[in-house]
Amino acid sequence: MAREIAIGKRARISKAQQYTILAVLGAGMFLGVAIALVQHFSNQISFNANVIAEEDKAIVAYSDAIKNIGICKKPAGDTYTDDELKKCNPDSINVSEVPGTLRSNILEGMAANKALSSVPKENTSSCINTLTGKAYTYDEMQTLLEIASAEGTSEEINAASELIQSCSALRVIPDALPAFKNEEALLSSLNKIFILSNWEPESLSPTGNYGTAAIGNKLDAFSVRLSVESDVATTRGVLSNIERSIREFNIERATIEWGGTNTLVLQAQATAFYTSPSTLSEVTKTIKVGGRK
């Protein structure tokens, strides 16, 4: 009898242990699933938050670029809405409506700069005002543009705009610093310097000794070789006009020697500068689950 009681107790204890093990296993599986779900939802929340944050940065950068350039009027808030961008028409915006922008600085500040306007305009006959016989002033050109915008046709508006671009102080910028490497324009500038100096070279052509070098990652440069053989006054005149030229010529090496009675021979290696084309590039950023980029 006692033996049967002991066997029964042992069976009940064994069954209780099985239930306990099963309960522990079930609780462990439930806990594991819960942890996996929490991690999954946490990664999803973090991923969506990163995507929204990067979208916000892109919108802010895009809006700042538009505001700084002066393509559209300033937005009501910090960034442009879809409706504001749809209503934006750069051609219908007056420069006075976008103060402090790149557009305003160029068209109001640089175009009207008297120091730049002092550079002669005799090369372009279209810059001469037929009524006065003198070169157009910026105020006169601006008046023509305003009249054309108010009463004229699209062709008259374009003509007035082109007049400002070619005859205002803005034209001096590409003359002083071209937007690309133009060997013919460089040789033309040198030829004009020689003409102003009353000296005519026997020949004027590319030397074939051109090299390109980055200057502060903003300017490009290529070398040019100068050779002048004339009397002292003419040689000094060439050097003086090169120094006064709006086109920058950086003379790096030069030798001057007597070539005969009252004759100087100048051999110089100079550098001329130009700008590389400016472009806008798209940036693609990949965001992965877990915060990895």
C-alpha positions in Angstrom: 0.0 0.0 0.0 2.8 2.4 1.0 4.6 1.5 -2.2 1.6 2.3 -4.4 1.2 5.6 -2.6 4.8 6.5 -3.3 4.5 5.5 -7.0 1.4 7.7 -7.3 3.2 10.7 -5.8 6.2 10.2 -8.1 3.9 10.1 -11.1 2.1 13.3 -10.0 5.5 15.0 -9.4 6.7 13.9 -12.9 3.6 15.3 -14.6 3.9 18.5 -12.7 7.5 18.9 -13.9 6.4 18.3 -17.4 3.7 21.0 -17.1 6.3 23.4 -15.6 8.8 22.7 -18.5 6.0 23.2 -21.1 5.0 26.4 -19.4 8.6 27.7 -19.3 9.0 26.8 -23.0 5.8 28.5 -23.9 6.7 31.6 -21.9 10.2 31.6 -23.6 8.7 31.4 -27.1 6.2 34.1 -26.3 9.0 36.3 -24.9 11.1 35.7 -28.0 8.3 36.5 -30.4 7.6 39.7 -28.3 11.2 40.8 -28.4 11.4 40.1 -32.2 8.2 42.1 -32.8 9.4 45.0 -30.6 12.7 45.1 -32.5 10.9 44.9 -35.9 8.6 47.8 -35.1 11.5 49.8 -33.5 13.5 49.4 -36.8 10.5 50.4 -38.8 9.9 53.5 -36.7 13.5 54.5 -36.8 13.6 53.9 -40.6 10.6 56.0 -41.3 11.9 58.8 -39.0 15.2 58.8 -40.9 13.4 59.0 -44.2 11.2 61.9 -43.0 14.3 63.7 -41.6 16.2 63.4 -44.9 13.2 64.6 -46.8 12.9 67.6 -44.6 16.6 68.4 -45.2 16.2 68.1 -48.9 13.1 70.4 -48.9 15.0 73.0 -46.8 18.1 72.8 -49.1 15.9 73.1 -52.2 14.0 76.1 -50.7 17.2 77.8 -49.6 18.7 77.4 -53.1 15.6 79.0 -54.7 15.5 81.8 -52.2 19.2 82.6 -52.5 19.2 82.6 -56.3 16.0 84.7 -56.5 14.0 82.5 -58.8 10.8 82.9 -56.8 9.5 85.4 -54.2 10.1 84.4 -50.6 7.7 81.8 -49.2 5.2 82.5 -46.5 6.9 80.0 -44.2 10.5 78.7 -44.0 10.0 76.5 -47.1 8.0 76.6 -50.3 4.7 74.8 -50.6 3.6 72.9 -53.7 1.2 75.7 -54.5 3.8 78.4 -54.2 6.2 76.6 -56.5 3.4 76.0 -59.1 2.6 79.8 -59.0 6.2 80.8 -59.3 7.2 82.3 -62.7 10.8 83.6 -62.7 10.1 85.7 -65.9 7.3 87.7 -64.2 9.3 88.6 -61.0 10.7 92.1 -60.7 14.2 92.3 -59.3 13.0 94.6 -56.6 10.8 91.7 -55.3 13.8 89.5 -54.5 16.2 91.8 -52.6 19.5 90.4 -51.4 19.4 87.4 -53.8 22.0 86.5 -56.4 19.7 87.7 -59.1 19.3 91.1 -57.4 23.0 91.5 -56.7 23.8 90.8 -60.4 21.1 92.8 -62.0 21.0 95.7 -59.6 24.5 95.8 -58.1 26.9 94.5 -60.7 25.1 95.6 -63.8 25.0 99.2 -62.6 28.5 99.2 -61.2 30.1 102.4 -62.5 33.7 101.1 -62.1 32.9 98.2 -64.4 30.9 100.4 -66.8 33.9 102.6 -67.2 35.4 100.0 -69.5 35.0 101.3 -73.1 32.1 99.8 -75.1 33.4 100.8 -78.5 33.6 97.2 -79.7 29.8 96.9 -79.9 28.0 99.4 -82.1 24.7 98.3 -80.6 25.7 99.8 -77.3 25.6 103.3 -78.7 22.4 105.3 -78.1 21.5 106.8 -81.4 19.7 109.7 -79.7 22.8 110.9 -77.7 25.6 109.4 -79.8 27.1 108.0 -76.6 27.1 104.6 -74.9 23.9 103.6 -73.1 24.0 104.1 -69.4 22.5 101.5 -67.2 19.6 103.7 -66.2 18.7 104.2 -69.9 18.8 100.5 -70.6 16.7 99.8 -67.5 14.2 102.4 -68.7 14.0 100.7 -72.1 13.4 97.3 -70.4 10.6 98.8 -68.2 8.9 100.4 -71.2 9.1 97.1 -73.2 7.8 95.1 -70.2 4.8 97.4 -69.8 3.9 98.1 -73.4 6.1 96.1 -75.8 6.0 92.7 -77.4 8.0 89.7 -76.2 10.6 90.5 -79.0 11.1 94.0 -77.6 11.4 92.7 -74.1 14.1 90.2 -75.2 15.9 92.9 -77.2 16.0 95.2 -74.1 17.2 92.3 -71.9 19.9 91.4 -74.4 21.0 95.1 -74.5 21.5 95.0 -70.7 23.4 91.7 -70.9 25.8 92.9 -73.7 26.2 96.6 -72.9 25.9 96.9 -69.1 28.7 96.3 -66.7 27.8 92.6 -66.8 29.6 92.1 -70.1 32.9 92.9 -68.3 32.7 89.8 -66.2 33.2 87.2 -69.0 35.8 89.5 -70.6 37.9 89.5 -67.4 37.2 85.8 -66.6 35.9 83.7 -69.4 33.6 80.7 -68.6 35.6 78.3 -70.6 39.0 77.8 -72.2 38.9 79.9 -75.4 42.3 80.1 -77.0 41.0 82.2 -79.9 39.6 84.8 -77.5 42.8 84.9 -75.6 44.9 85.5 -78.7 42.4 88.2 -79.7 42.9 90.0 -76.4 46.7 89.8 -76.8 46.4 91.1 -80.4 44.4 94.1 -79.2 47.0 94.8 -76.5 49.7 94.8 -79.3 47.6 97.1 -81.4 47.1 99.6 -78.5 50.9 99.4 -78.0 51.6 100.3 -81.7 53.3 97.0 -82.2 52.4 94.3 -84.7 53.8 90.8 -84.2 55.0 88.9 -87.2 52.6 86.1 -86.3 50.1 85.3 -83.6 49.0 81.7 -83.1 48.7 79.1 -80.3 52.1 78.0 -79.0 51.1 74.4 -78.4 52.5 74.7 -74.8 49.2 74.9 -73.0 48.6 73.2 -69.6 45.7 73.2 -67.3 46.0 73.6 -63.5 43.4 74.1 -60.8 43.7 77.3 -58.8 42.1 76.8 -55.4 39.6 74.4 -57.0 37.8 77.4 -58.4 39.8 78.7 -61.3 41.5 76.9 -64.2 44.6 78.2 -65.9 46.7 77.6 -69.0 50.0 79.0 -70.0 50.8 81.3 -72.9 54.2 82.4 -74.3 54.8 86.1 -75.2 57.6 87.3 -77.4 58.2 91.0 -78.1 61.2 92.5 -80.0 61.0 96.3 -80.5 62.3 99.6 -79.3 62.4 100.4 -75.6 59.2 102.6 -75.6 57.2 100.0 -77.5 58.3 97.1 -75.3 57.5 99.0 -72.2 54.1 100.0 -73.7 53.3 96.3 -74.3 54.1 95.5 -70.7 52.1 98.4 -69.4 49.0 97.5 -71.4 49.2 93.9 -70.3 49.3 95.1 -66.7 46.2 97.4 -67.4 44.3 94.7 -69.3 41.0 93.6 -67.8 42.0 90.1 -68.7 44.5 88.8 -66.1 47.9 87.7 -67.4 50.2 86.4 -64.6 53.7 86.6 -65.9 55.7 83.8 -64.1 59.0 84.0 -65.9 60.5 86.7 -68.2 63.8 87.6 -69.7 64.7 90.9 -71.2 67.9 91.5 -73.2 69.3 94.0 -75.7 68.8 92.9 -79.2 70.6 95.8 -80.9 70.6 99.6 -80.9 67.7 100.8 -78.8 66.0 97.3 -79.2 64.7 95.1 -76.4 63.8 91.5 -76.7 61.2 90.2 -74.3 60.5 86.5 -73.7 57.9 85.7 -71.1 55.8 82.8 -69.9 52.4 83.9 -68.5 49.3 82.3 -67.2 45.7 83.2 -68.2 42.7 82.1 -66.2 39.2 80.9 -66.8 36.4 79.4 -64.8 35.2 75.8 -65.0 31.5 75.3 -65.9 29.2 75.4 -62.9 26.7 72.6 -62.6 24.1 71.4 -60.2 24.4 67.8 -59.2 21.8 65.5 -57.7 22.7 63.7 -54.5 21.1 60.3 -53.9 21.1 59.1 -50.3 20.1 55.5 -49.4 18.6 54.8 -46.0 18.4 51.2 -44.8 16.5 49.7 -42.0 18.4 49.8 -38.7 19.7 53.3 -39.3 22.5 52.3 -41.7 23.2 54.6 -44.6 
